[in-house]
Amino acid sequence: MSVRMQLSRILIRELVDYQIIELREVLENGRANDEARTFPIVIGLPEAQAIERRLAGVPIKRPQTHDLLASVVEALGGEIESIEITHLEEHTFFARLNVRNAQGETIDIDSRPSDAIALGIASGVPIYVDEDVIDAARRQEPGEL
């Protein structure tokens, strides 16, 4: 079963090789609170910066990779419907983008969670995480990130 999650924070530390995003469970009332489950995902600096920029709506002179892909999906008549984080294997998260094409068919596209979130976050695309992934991520030791 999948659980609706939302991006709750981004930790950008430019002096290290990795950054952290935290996902928080969205509870039945549609909001996250202190009772909601959370877990971190380690990502790279370019992805963290892309997520932060897209959240803030900061314009750029030329499209970056995430902007390019979003434009391609839109130009082809598609729409990103949701992001799913499907499994966790050897400290690596796996995700997929669910894209509805111009013919109304849903296409599942393999993705890194950071790229999927960078693509979907600006337009409010929902994020879902498999229940097993949440449990496995919360069992990891902080040093395993």
ZIRARA-V616526 format. One record per helix or strand of 3 or more residues. SS is the DSSP state (A for helix, B for strand). FROM is the first residue (numbers start at 1). TO is the last residue. If there is no record, write none. Layout:
ss;from;to
SS;FROM;TO
SS;FROM;TO
This chain:
ss;from;to
B;2;11
B;19;25
B;38;43
A;45;56
A;65;75
B;79;89
B;92;100
B;106;111
A;113;123
B;126;130
A;131;139
A;142;144
